[in-house]
């Protein structure tokens, strides 16, 4: 059960919402501290405050 909760919390840290088009996407674990382009509209999505620390 603990492994399941850990996996779910990691997914939420990798999930980002584009401010321009409003769509959600997951980023790769090695990109969680980087600004990435939206897969749908190419806008820049910065890392969330939670993933920076």
C-alpha positions as CSV (number, residue, x, y, z in Angstrom):
1,X,0.0,0.0,0.0
2,X,2.8,2.4,0.8
3,X,4.4,1.8,-2.6
4,X,1.1,2.6,-4.3
5,X,0.8,5.9,-2.4
6,X,4.4,6.8,-3.2
7,X,3.8,6.2,-6.9
8,X,0.6,8.3,-6.9
9,X,2.4,11.2,-5.2
10,X,5.2,11.0,-7.7
11,X,2.7,11.2,-10.6
12,X,1.1,14.3,-9.1
13,X,4.5,16.0,-8.9
14,X,5.1,15.2,-12.6
15,X,1.7,16.5,-13.7
16,X,1.5,20.0,-15.1
17,X,-1.3,22.1,-16.4
18,X,-0.7,24.5,-19.3
19,X,-1.7,28.1,-18.5
20,X,-2.4,28.8,-22.2
21,X,-4.6,25.9,-23.3
22,X,-5.5,24.4,-19.9
23,X,-4.6,20.8,-20.8
24,X,-2.8,18.5,-18.4
25,X,0.3,16.5,-19.2
26,X,2.9,14.5,-17.5
27,X,6.6,15.3,-17.8
28,X,9.5,12.9,-17.5
29,X,11.0,12.5,-14.1
30,X,14.3,13.9,-15.3
31,X,12.5,17.1,-16.5
32,X,10.6,17.8,-13.3
33,X,12.8,20.8,-12.4
34,X,12.8,22.2,-16.0
35,X,10.5,24.4,-18.0
36,X,9.0,22.3,-20.8
37,X,7.0,23.0,-23.9
38,X,3.3,22.1,-23.9
39,X,2.6,19.1,-26.1
40,X,-0.6,20.6,-27.3
41,X,0.1,24.4,-27.9
42,X,3.9,24.7,-27.4
43,X,3.6,27.3,-24.7
44,X,6.3,27.1,-21.9
45,X,5.2,25.4,-18.7
46,X,7.5,26.1,-15.7
47,X,8.0,23.6,-13.0
48,X,5.6,23.8,-10.1
49,X,6.7,25.2,-6.8
50,X,6.4,21.8,-5.1
51,X,8.8,20.1,-7.6
52,X,11.5,22.8,-7.1
53,X,12.3,21.7,-3.6
